[in-house]
Amino acid sequence: MKTAIVTGGCRGIGLAATEIFLEQGWRVAMVDRDTEELHRVADGMENVLAVEADVSIPKDVERMVAETTAAFGRIDALVNNAGVALFSRVGRTSFEEWREVMSTNLDGVFLCTQAAVPELAKTRGAIVNIASISGLRASTLRVAYGTSKAAVIHLTKQFAAELGEQGIRVNCVAPGPVKTKLAAAVHAPEIISAYYDAIPLNRYGEAREIAEAIVFLCSDKASFVSGQTLAVDGGFDATGVGLPALRRENEPA
């Protein structure tokens, strides 16, 4: 039975990916630093190992891999999903805030990948890093977040180039706006409306839609796909500037 590690696994996209892996017969090490929520979600789920870990701490990451291997005997996929979001203007972003974002969003991907490589090499497994559309296109308030995700996209290519000879595939998923509790809490109606205008599919994505792409890239169906970034964004990155005005102009009178 195949085994996946999913960091940031107890909510949102990470939880959706965990559920799909389980539906497809995998076992999952669900990793999170929010220990209360982690155990609340994992309790009662079969074939799930709850691992308390902060991906920005090397010793936690080493223990994560050791606990997973001890429990399940193998690692076939690593999903580097854990991340923090900080939205602040350039002049108001402190160095401490910058480092907080980088330590989880970028350092965590590096540390988890490095730690899991020996086990993934045994299974010729796969790694999927979760970036963001903000790593592909700049926007306001995202100097730390967007930069961290752009770095994850390039780090994906670096790992793919080097780990391919061990049979390890490394890819990236860049979600667009996703319908989550956090988005609902922080996006005012006018922001939601603006996003809908800018997205050709005219809606936010669902966490499960992002997770489907993640699990596909971890599967044998993507056996010759490596070093790629897949934007799962409803066409958001493809549209450029001015789409809402053009759409309204073309509406029938």
C-alpha positions as CSV (number, residue, x, y, z in Angstrom):
1,M,0.0,0.0,0.0
2,K,1.5,3.4,-1.0
3,T,2.2,6.1,1.5
4,A,2.0,9.9,1.2
5,I,3.2,12.6,3.6
6,V,1.0,15.6,3.5
7,T,2.2,18.7,5.4
8,G,-0.3,21.2,6.5
9,G,-2.6,18.2,6.2
10,C,-5.5,18.9,8.7
11,R,-7.4,21.7,6.8
12,G,-8.0,23.1,3.4
13,I,-6.1,21.8,0.4
14,G,-4.0,19.5,2.6
15,L,-7.0,17.8,4.1
16,A,-8.7,17.5,0.7
17,A,-5.6,15.8,-0.7
18,T,-5.5,13.4,2.3
19,E,-9.1,12.4,1.7
20,I,-8.4,11.7,-2.0
21,F,-5.3,9.7,-1.2
22,L,-7.3,7.6,1.2
23,E,-10.1,7.1,-1.3
24,Q,-7.5,5.7,-3.8
25,G,-6.1,3.3,-1.2
26,W,-3.1,5.1,0.0
27,R,-2.0,5.6,3.6
28,V,-1.3,9.2,4.7
29,A,1.0,10.8,7.3
30,M,-0.9,13.9,8.1
31,V,1.6,16.5,9.4
32,D,0.7,19.8,11.1
33,R,2.0,22.1,13.9
34,D,-1.6,22.8,15.0
35,T,-1.7,19.8,17.3
36,E,-5.2,20.3,18.6
37,E,-6.8,20.5,15.1
38,L,-4.5,17.8,13.8
39,H,-5.7,15.2,16.3
40,R,-9.3,16.4,16.1
41,V,-9.3,15.7,12.3
42,A,-7.2,12.6,12.3
43,D,-9.0,10.8,15.1
44,G,-11.3,8.2,13.6
45,M,-9.6,8.3,10.1
46,E,-8.3,4.9,9.0
47,N,-4.8,4.6,7.5
48,V,-3.8,8.0,8.8
49,L,-0.9,8.8,11.0
50,A,-1.0,12.1,12.8
51,V,2.5,13.7,13.0
52,E,3.1,16.8,15.1
53,A,5.8,18.8,13.4
54,D,6.8,22.3,12.3
55,V,8.3,22.0,8.9
56,S,10.6,24.9,9.5
57,I,12.5,23.0,12.3
58,P,15.0,20.5,11.0
59,K,14.7,18.1,13.9
60,D,10.9,18.1,13.6
61,V,11.3,17.2,9.9
62,E,13.7,14.4,10.5
63,R,11.3,13.0,13.1
64,M,8.4,13.3,10.7
65,V,10.2,11.1,8.1
66,A,11.3,8.6,10.8
67,E,7.8,8.3,12.3
68,T,6.2,7.8,8.9
69,T,8.7,5.1,7.9
70,A,8.4,3.4,11.2
71,A,4.6,3.3,11.0
72,F,4.1,2.5,7.3
73,G,7.5,1.1,6.1
74,R,7.7,3.3,3.0
75,I,7.2,6.8,1.5
76,D,5.9,7.1,-2.1
77,A,4.9,10.7,-2.2
78,L,5.6,14.0,-0.3
79,V,3.2,16.9,-0.6
80,N,4.8,20.1,0.6
81,N,1.6,21.9,1.4
82,A,2.3,23.6,4.8
83,G,2.4,27.4,4.4
84,V,1.7,30.7,6.0
85,A,0.1,33.7,4.4
86,L,1.0,37.3,5.2
87,F,-0.5,40.1,3.2
88,S,1.2,43.4,3.9
89,R,2.6,46.3,1.9
90,V,6.4,46.5,1.3
91,G,7.0,49.4,3.7
92,R,5.0,47.7,6.5
93,T,6.5,44.2,6.2
94,S,9.0,43.7,9.0
95,F,12.1,41.5,8.6
96,E,10.6,39.2,11.3
97,E,7.5,38.8,9.2
98,W,9.5,38.2,6.1
99,R,11.5,35.5,7.8
100,E,8.3,33.9,9.3
101,V,6.9,33.5,5.8
102,M,10.2,32.2,4.2
103,S,10.9,29.8,7.0
104,T,7.7,27.9,6.5
105,N,6.9,28.4,2.8
106,L,10.5,28.0,1.4
107,D,12.7,26.5,4.1
108,G,10.0,23.9,4.9
109,V,9.9,22.7,1.3
110,F,13.7,22.4,1.2
111,L,14.0,20.6,4.6
112,C,11.1,18.2,4.0
113,T,12.4,17.3,0.5
114,Q,15.9,16.8,1.6
115,A,14.8,14.6,4.5
116,A,12.5,12.4,2.4
117,V,14.7,11.8,-0.5
118,P,16.4,8.6,0.8
119,E,13.0,6.9,1.3
120,L,11.5,8.3,-2.0
121,A,14.5,7.0,-3.9
122,K,13.6,3.5,-2.7
123,T,10.1,3.7,-4.1
124,R,10.9,6.0,-7.1
125,G,8.4,8.3,-5.6
126,A,7.0,11.8,-6.3
127,I,7.1,15.2,-4.7
128,V,4.5,17.9,-5.2
129,N,5.1,21.4,-3.9
130,I,2.2,23.8,-3.4
131,A,3.0,27.3,-4.6
132,S,0.5,29.9,-5.6
133,I,-0.7,31.9,-8.5
134,S,1.0,34.7,-6.5
135,G,4.3,33.0,-7.4
136,L,3.6,33.5,-11.1
137,R,2.2,37.0,-11.1
138,A,2.9,39.9,-8.8
139,S,0.2,41.8,-6.9
140,T,-0.1,44.2,-4.1
141,L,0.4,43.1,-0.4
142,R,2.3,39.9,-1.4
143,V,6.0,41.0,-1.2
144,A,6.8,38.1,1.2
145,Y,4.2,35.6,0.3
146,G,4.5,35.9,-3.5
147,T,8.3,35.9,-3.4
148,S,8.3,32.8,-1.2
149,K,6.0,31.0,-3.7
150,A,8.0,32.1,-6.7
151,A,11.1,30.6,-5.0
152,V,9.1,27.4,-4.5
153,I,8.4,27.2,-8.2
154,H,12.1,27.5,-9.0
155,L,13.1,25.1,-6.2
156,T,10.8,22.6,-7.8
157,K,12.8,22.8,-11.0
158,Q,16.1,22.5,-9.1
159,F,15.0,19.4,-7.3
160,A,13.5,17.9,-10.5
161,A,16.8,18.4,-12.3
162,E,18.9,16.7,-9.6
163,L,16.6,14.0,-8.2
164,G,15.4,12.6,-11.6
165,E,18.4,10.3,-11.8
166,Q,17.1,8.6,-8.6
167,G,13.7,8.2,-10.2
168,I,12.1,10.9,-8.1
169,R,9.6,13.2,-9.9
170,V,9.1,16.7,-8.6
171,N,6.3,19.0,-9.7
172,C,4.4,22.0,-8.4
173,V,0.8,23.1,-8.2
174,A,0.0,26.8,-8.2
175,P,-3.5,27.3,-6.9
176,G,-5.5,30.4,-7.8
177,P,-8.1,31.9,-5.4
178,V,-9.7,29.0,-3.4
179,K,-12.9,28.9,-1.4
180,T,-11.7,28.5,2.2
181,K,-12.9,29.7,5.6
182,L,-9.9,32.0,5.6
183,A,-10.8,33.5,2.2
184,A,-14.4,34.0,3.3
185,A,-13.3,35.8,6.5
186,V,-10.8,38.2,4.8
187,H,-12.2,38.8,1.4
188,A,-14.8,41.6,1.4
189,P,-17.7,41.3,-1.2
190,E,-16.0,43.8,-3.5
191,I,-12.8,41.7,-3.5
192,I,-14.7,38.5,-4.3
193,S,-16.5,40.3,-7.1
194,A,-13.2,41.6,-8.5
195,Y,-11.7,38.1,-8.4
196,Y,-14.7,36.6,-10.1
197,D,-14.3,39.3,-12.9
198,A,-10.7,38.4,-13.4
199,I,-11.1,34.6,-13.5
200,P,-12.5,33.2,-16.8
201,L,-14.4,30.5,-15.0
202,N,-16.0,33.3,-12.9
203,R,-15.6,31.6,-9.5
204,Y,-13.2,30.6,-6.8
205,G,-11.8,27.1,-6.9
206,E,-12.7,24.4,-4.4
207,A,-10.0,22.8,-2.2
208,R,-10.8,19.4,-3.7
209,E,-10.2,20.7,-7.2
210,I,-6.7,21.7,-6.3
211,A,-6.2,18.3,-4.4
212,E,-7.2,16.3,-7.5
213,A,-4.3,17.9,-9.4
214,I,-1.9,17.1,-6.5
215,V,-2.9,13.5,-6.3
216,F,-2.7,13.1,-10.1
217,L,0.9,14.4,-10.1
218,C,1.8,11.9,-7.3
219,S,0.3,9.0,-9.2
220,D,1.6,6.7,-11.9
221,K,-0.6,8.5,-14.4
222,A,2.0,11.3,-14.3
223,S,4.9,8.9,-14.5
224,F,6.8,11.1,-17.2
225,V,5.9,14.5,-15.7
226,S,8.6,16.3,-13.8
227,G,9.8,19.8,-13.2
228,Q,6.4,21.3,-14.1
229,T,4.2,23.9,-12.5
230,L,0.5,23.4,-13.0
231,A,-1.7,26.5,-12.3
232,V,-5.0,25.3,-11.1
233,D,-6.7,28.7,-11.2
234,G,-9.7,28.8,-13.5
235,G,-7.7,30.5,-16.1
236,F,-6.7,33.4,-13.8
237,D,-3.0,33.5,-14.9
238,A,-3.8,33.3,-18.6
239,T,-6.0,36.4,-18.8
240,G,-3.6,39.3,-18.2
241,V,-4.9,42.8,-17.7
242,G,-8.2,44.2,-18.8
243,L,-10.4,41.1,-19.1
244,P,-13.3,42.3,-17.0
245,A,-13.7,45.4,-19.2
246,L,-13.5,43.4,-22.4
247,R,-16.1,40.9,-21.0
248,R,-18.6,43.7,-20.2
249,E,-18.0,45.3,-23.6
250,N,-18.9,42.0,-25.3
251,E,-22.1,41.4,-23.4
252,P,-25.2,41.6,-25.5
253,A,-27.1,44.8,-25.4
